[in-house]
Amino acid sequence: MRSKFLFVCGLLLTTMVLAVPVAAQDCTAESPCVLDALIGFTDHRLEWAKDRAVEFGEMFPQFEVVIHEFSDYEPLLDSYILAQEQGDPPAIMQLFEVGTQFAIDSGYFKPASEIIGDRTEVMGQAVDFDDIIPVVSSYYTIGGQWSSVAWNTSTPILYANQNILDMVGIEELPETWQGVEEACAQLQPLVDDGTITGCIVWPNHGWFYEQWLAQQNTELVNNGNGRDARPTQVLLSSEASINIVQWHQDMYQAGYYAYSGVQRDWPGTVQAFNAQQLPFIMTSSASAGGIMMNAADNDMEVRTGMMVYDADVGWTGNILGGATMWITDGLGEEIEDAAMAFLLFFSNTENSASWHQTSGYVPVRNSSVALLEEQGWYEANPNFLTASIQLGDSQVTIATQGAIFGTFVETRNIITQAIEDAMLLGGDVAAILAEAEEEANVLLEEYNLLYVDE
């Protein structure tokens, strides 16, 4: 089956509808130039972004940044592509991390490093990309260049309801797969008597599989995870890959993993944890704000720990999730600089710290972490520090940099389906992954045929 994402990529790469340069115009306080920015949030995070746009306009009244909200990244991408086809693309777009190869191949965007050049500031806004935490900078540095401007970065962490754990005397949070299994066995009497409905849950989503690959220092695609050269093989039959899916199958069959039967069930898993139906959830650090607000409202003691790993293999590090901000190519120089200045302001030390406090996304700057420590934020809110420690302690390797390839979205869906099949249908995990690998590689080959490196 071919997804709309792959169809759109093919259309893009064969037609290559380029951005129409913005006509030169005088940007004044009386007649400000409008910079449209597409963002994939509709809740309090959207309001935070709009407030920053207003602040930027007060600093530079000759420009007006207009934030357009979307419910998710995929409809946002659809809207951007349509605007490109109509010859009127927005200046700024938020794009999820798995869309990085698409962004490069489409020719729609101008790399951040190319816009900045050797400047240390743009319109008075400091560049200072050396301040970005290493695991973030390593992901978005492509061919030695910053491709985009880091903003909303996340990582999966473990959340635990201590109220439930106290019922069976669990004081230490599990750090490994094996520790989770031991805790679940200890909690099983509460499942049997109906106090809770299960032990642990996380969304069945390819992002978690990718994290566990990185923890085992294993690549998802060949050619240096797609960073040394365009990848030609998706590597779903590796020992690490089989290990991950086998653990899913074992946890499900033991009755420990409370799978809802719905793929990518982000809201359902959080809702189950918030309703105190089970004591453990692994989900995005970006959920910390909402989970902690619910805990305060319901007298829950919630603790967080790093995403669990396989003790038999060890832990190398985790990769990031979330998105970055891209600038459309073909803008006039004045508009282009304004767009870059806005993004540098948007993600500066103070705003990155504020964004973390609002959302739970990891502050992308070391200086932001230091600022939050100085303010006593982490002392008062220790659960928000876990994600920063996890990414900060991660070794930078080819595996933890994360994969770059054109059919990433498609492949995530294939992986998710394979995991579900292994759990619900049973069977040999290696055989299931071999079939999934074959499907993923057909898609990758078709994609690569659409793009010929010069």
MOJO-V615499 format. One record per residue. N is the residue number from 1. RES is the residue in three letters. D_CENTER is the distance of its C-alpha to the mean C-alpha in Angstrom with 2 decimals. Layout:
N,RES,D_CENTER ; N,RES,D_CENTER
This chain:
1,MET,24.95 ; 2,ARG,23.30 ; 3,SER,20.46 ; 4,LYS,20.58 ; 5,PHE,17.68 ; 6,LEU,19.89 ; 7,PHE,22.91 ; 8,VAL,21.47 ; 9,CYS,20.46 ; 10,GLY,24.02 ; 11,LEU,25.50 ; 12,LEU,23.71 ; 13,LEU,24.73 ; 14,THR,28.27 ; 15,THR,29.01 ; 16,MET,26.99 ; 17,VAL,27.67 ; 18,LEU,27.28 ; 19,ALA,26.64 ; 20,VAL,29.92 ; 21,PRO,30.60 ; 22,VAL,30.99 ; 23,ALA,34.67 ; 24,ALA,35.90 ; 25,GLN,36.65 ; 26,ASP,37.70 ; 27,CYS,35.11 ; 28,THR,37.08 ; 29,ALA,36.80 ; 30,GLU,39.20 ; 31,SER,37.26 ; 32,PRO,33.62 ; 33,CYS,31.39 ; 34,VAL,28.49 ; 35,LEU,24.93 ; 36,ASP,22.80 ; 37,ALA,19.05 ; 38,LEU,16.76 ; 39,ILE,14.05 ; 40,GLY,12.19 ; 41,PHE,13.59 ; 42,THR,17.08 ; 43,ASP,17.69 ; 44,HIS,18.47 ; 45,ARG,15.38 ; 46,LEU,17.05 ; 47,GLU,20.25 ; 48,TRP,18.88 ; 49,ALA,17.83 ; 50,LYS,21.25 ; 51,ASP,23.03 ; 52,ARG,21.66 ; 53,ALA,22.82 ; 54,VAL,26.21 ; 55,GLU,26.46 ; 56,PHE,25.84 ; 57,GLY,28.53 ; 58,GLU,30.89 ; 59,MET,30.46 ; 60,PHE,30.89 ; 61,PRO,32.87 ; 62,GLN,33.32 ; 63,PHE,29.74 ; 64,GLU,28.09 ; 65,VAL,24.32 ; 66,VAL,23.82 ; 67,ILE,20.49 ; 68,HIS,20.04 ; 69,GLU,17.86 ; 70,PHE,16.26 ; 71,SER,15.29 ; 72,ASP,12.19 ; 73,TYR,10.67 ; 74,GLU,13.29 ; 75,PRO,16.34 ; 76,LEU,15.25 ; 77,LEU,15.29 ; 78,ASP,18.60 ; 79,SER,20.07 ; 80,TYR,19.32 ; 81,ILE,20.90 ; 82,LEU,23.86 ; 83,ALA,24.37 ; 84,GLN,24.49 ; 85,GLU,27.01 ; 86,GLN,29.04 ; 87,GLY,29.12 ; 88,ASP,27.67 ; 89,PRO,23.98 ; 90,PRO,22.30 ; 91,ALA,21.97 ; 92,ILE,18.27 ; 93,MET,15.26 ; 94,GLN,11.63 ; 95,LEU,9.83 ; 96,PHE,6.45 ; 97,GLU,5.94 ; 98,VAL,8.15 ; 99,GLY,10.63 ; 100,THR,11.62 ; 101,GLN,14.79 ; 102,PHE,15.73 ; 103,ALA,15.68 ; 104,ILE,17.91 ; 105,ASP,20.16 ; 106,SER,20.77 ; 107,GLY,22.43 ; 108,TYR,21.32 ; 109,PHE,19.74 ; 110,LYS,21.32 ; 111,PRO,19.66 ; 112,ALA,19.36 ; 113,SER,21.68 ; 114,GLU,24.22 ; 115,ILE,24.37 ; 116,ILE,24.80 ; 117,GLY,27.16 ; 118,ASP,28.92 ; 119,ARG,28.70 ; 120,THR,27.63 ; 121,GLU,27.26 ; 122,VAL,27.04 ; 123,MET,29.26 ; 124,GLY,29.42 ; 125,GLN,25.68 ; 126,ALA,24.96 ; 127,VAL,22.67 ; 128,ASP,22.39 ; 129,PHE,19.32 ; 130,ASP,20.87 ; 131,ASP,19.74 ; 132,ILE,16.00 ; 133,ILE,15.09 ; 134,PRO,15.62 ; 135,VAL,12.51 ; 136,VAL,10.63 ; 137,SER,13.74 ; 138,SER,14.17 ; 139,TYR,11.05 ; 140,TYR,11.96 ; 141,THR,15.65 ; 142,ILE,17.08 ; 143,GLY,20.78 ; 144,GLY,21.28 ; 145,GLN,20.06 ; 146,TRP,17.30 ; 147,SER,15.96 ; 148,SER,14.32 ; 149,VAL,14.01 ; 150,ALA,11.14 ; 151,TRP,10.50 ; 152,ASN,7.73 ; 153,THR,5.95 ; 154,SER,5.47 ; 155,THR,6.97 ; 156,PRO,9.23 ; 157,ILE,12.72 ; 158,LEU,16.09 ; 159,TYR,17.91 ; 160,ALA,21.66 ; 161,ASN,24.50 ; 162,GLN,27.24 ; 163,ASN,29.87 ; 164,ILE,29.63 ; 165,LEU,29.44 ; 166,ASP,32.58 ; 167,MET,34.45 ; 168,VAL,34.46 ; 169,GLY,34.49 ; 170,ILE,31.02 ; 171,GLU,30.47 ; 172,GLU,27.95 ; 173,LEU,24.41 ; 174,PRO,23.77 ; 175,GLU,21.83 ; 176,THR,22.26 ; 177,TRP,22.47 ; 178,GLN,26.18 ; 179,GLY,26.05 ; 180,VAL,24.22 ; 181,GLU,26.95 ; 182,GLU,29.64 ; 183,ALA,28.33 ; 184,CYS,28.10 ; 185,ALA,31.65 ; 186,GLN,32.78 ; 187,LEU,31.26 ; 188,GLN,32.73 ; 189,PRO,35.92 ; 190,LEU,33.95 ; 191,VAL,32.54 ; 192,ASP,36.05 ; 193,ASP,37.64 ; 194,GLY,35.08 ; 195,THR,33.78 ; 196,ILE,30.19 ; 197,THR,28.94 ; 198,GLY,26.88 ; 199,CYS,25.36 ; 200,ILE,21.59 ; 201,VAL,18.86 ; 202,TRP,15.21 ; 203,PRO,13.76 ; 204,ASN,14.88 ; 205,HIS,11.73 ; 206,GLY,11.23 ; 207,TRP,7.97 ; 208,PHE,10.55 ; 209,TYR,13.03 ; 210,GLU,11.08 ; 211,GLN,10.79 ; 212,TRP,14.50 ; 213,LEU,15.38 ; 214,ALA,14.16 ; 215,GLN,16.06 ; 216,GLN,19.04 ; 217,ASN,18.63 ; 218,THR,18.69 ; 219,GLU,17.44 ; 220,LEU,16.12 ; 221,VAL,18.25 ; 222,ASN,21.38 ; 223,ASN,22.38 ; 224,GLY,20.35 ; 225,ASN,17.08 ; 226,GLY,17.93 ; 227,ARG,18.29 ; 228,ASP,22.06 ; 229,ALA,22.85 ; 230,ARG,21.66 ; 231,PRO,21.06 ; 232,THR,23.66 ; 233,GLN,22.79 ; 234,VAL,20.01 ; 235,LEU,20.89 ; 236,LEU,20.61 ; 237,SER,24.04 ; 238,SER,23.44 ; 239,GLU,24.76 ; 240,ALA,21.39 ; 241,SER,20.08 ; 242,ILE,23.27 ; 243,ASN,22.97 ; 244,ILE,19.65 ; 245,VAL,20.95 ; 246,GLN,24.32 ; 247,TRP,22.97 ; 248,HIS,21.44 ; 249,GLN,24.87 ; 250,ASP,26.80 ; 251,MET,24.94 ; 252,TYR,25.39 ; 253,GLN,28.99 ; 254,ALA,29.78 ; 255,GLY,28.69 ; 256,TYR,26.18 ; 257,TYR,22.91 ; 258,ALA,23.41 ; 259,TYR,21.73 ; 260,SER,22.23 ; 261,GLY,22.74 ; 262,VAL,20.06 ; 263,GLN,17.10 ; 264,ARG,13.61 ; 265,ASP,15.54 ; 266,TRP,13.12 ; 267,PRO,15.97 ; 268,GLY,18.69 ; 269,THR,17.48 ; 270,VAL,17.00 ; 271,GLN,20.33 ; 272,ALA,22.06 ; 273,PHE,21.10 ; 274,ASN,22.08 ; 275,ALA,25.30 ; 276,GLN,26.07 ; 277,GLN,26.46 ; 278,LEU,24.98 ; 279,PRO,24.40 ; 280,PHE,21.04 ; 281,ILE,17.50 ; 282,MET,14.35 ; 283,THR,11.36 ; 284,SER,8.45 ; 285,SER,9.91 ; 286,ALA,9.25 ; 287,SER,12.10 ; 288,ALA,14.44 ; 289,GLY,16.25 ; 290,GLY,17.25 ; 291,ILE,18.12 ; 292,MET,20.24 ; 293,MET,21.97 ; 294,ASN,22.90 ; 295,ALA,24.13 ; 296,ALA,26.32 ; 297,ASP,27.75 ; 298,ASN,28.62 ; 299,ASP,29.89 ; 300,MET,27.27 ; 301,GLU,26.68 ; 302,VAL,23.03 ; 303,ARG,22.01 ; 304,THR,18.79 ; 305,GLY,18.47 ; 306,MET,16.16 ; 307,MET,14.70 ; 308,VAL,17.89 ; 309,TYR,18.91 ; 310,ASP,21.97 ; 311,ALA,24.85 ; 312,ASP,26.78 ; 313,VAL,24.38 ; 314,GLY,22.97 ; 315,TRP,19.74 ; 316,THR,18.59 ; 317,GLY,15.17 ; 318,ASN,11.51 ; 319,ILE,8.70 ; 320,LEU,5.63 ; 321,GLY,1.90 ; 322,GLY,2.49 ; 323,ALA,5.70 ; 324,THR,9.15 ; 325,MET,12.64 ; 326,TRP,15.06 ; 327,ILE,18.83 ; 328,THR,21.07 ; 329,ASP,23.80 ; 330,GLY,27.40 ; 331,LEU,27.42 ; 332,GLY,30.54 ; 333,GLU,30.48 ; 334,GLU,30.88 ; 335,ILE,28.04 ; 336,GLU,25.77 ; 337,ASP,26.57 ; 338,ALA,26.09 ; 339,ALA,22.60 ; 340,MET,21.73 ; 341,ALA,23.59 ; 342,PHE,21.71 ; 343,LEU,18.25 ; 344,LEU,19.79 ; 345,PHE,21.23 ; 346,PHE,18.11 ; 347,SER,16.27 ; 348,ASN,19.45 ; 349,THR,20.27 ; 350,GLU,21.50 ; 351,ASN,18.93 ; 352,SER,15.95 ; 353,ALA,17.87 ; 354,SER,18.70 ; 355,TRP,15.20 ; 356,HIS,14.30 ; 357,GLN,17.51 ; 358,THR,16.92 ; 359,SER,13.47 ; 360,GLY,12.57 ; 361,TYR,9.58 ; 362,VAL,10.53 ; 363,PRO,13.21 ; 364,VAL,12.54 ; 365,ARG,16.30 ; 366,ASN,18.74 ; 367,SER,21.23 ; 368,SER,19.19 ; 369,VAL,19.09 ; 370,ALA,22.80 ; 371,LEU,23.51 ; 372,LEU,22.05 ; 373,GLU,24.14 ; 374,GLU,27.16 ; 375,GLN,26.80 ; 376,GLY,26.78 ; 377,TRP,23.52 ; 378,TYR,22.30 ; 379,GLU,25.84 ; 380,ALA,25.92 ; 381,ASN,22.37 ; 382,PRO,21.77 ; 383,ASN,19.05 ; 384,PHE,16.72 ; 385,LEU,17.45 ; 386,THR,16.23 ; 387,ALA,12.58 ; 388,SER,14.03 ; 389,ILE,16.61 ; 390,GLN,14.41 ; 391,LEU,12.49 ; 392,GLY,15.81 ; 393,ASP,17.82 ; 394,SER,15.82 ; 395,GLN,18.04 ; 396,VAL,16.99 ; 397,THR,17.97 ; 398,ILE,17.39 ; 399,ALA,15.53 ; 400,THR,13.18 ; 401,GLN,12.62 ; 402,GLY,10.83 ; 403,ALA,12.54 ; 404,ILE,13.44 ; 405,PHE,15.47 ; 406,GLY,16.54 ; 407,THR,16.27 ; 408,PHE,12.80 ; 409,VAL,12.35 ; 410,GLU,15.91 ; 411,THR,15.56 ; 412,ARG,12.81 ; 413,ASN,15.40 ; 414,ILE,18.18 ; 415,ILE,16.75 ; 416,THR,16.19 ; 417,GLN,19.77 ; 418,ALA,21.16 ; 419,ILE,19.95 ; 420,GLU,21.48 ; 421,ASP,24.62 ; 422,ALA,25.00 ; 423,MET,24.90 ; 424,LEU,26.94 ; 425,LEU,29.28 ; 426,GLY,29.61 ; 427,GLY,30.95 ; 428,ASP,30.37 ; 429,VAL,26.74 ; 430,ALA,27.53 ; 431,ALA,29.15 ; 432,ILE,26.33 ; 433,LEU,23.86 ; 434,ALA,26.49 ; 435,GLU,26.74 ; 436,ALA,23.00 ; 437,GLU,22.98 ; 438,GLU,25.86 ; 439,GLU,24.22 ; 440,ALA,21.03 ; 441,ASN,23.33 ; 442,VAL,25.46 ; 443,LEU,22.60 ; 444,LEU,21.54 ; 445,GLU,25.21 ; 446,GLU,25.66 ; 447,TYR,22.76 ; 448,ASN,24.12 ; 449,LEU,27.54 ; 450,LEU,26.37 ; 451,TYR,25.56 ; 452,VAL,28.17 ; 453,ASP,27.51 ; 454,GLU,30.32
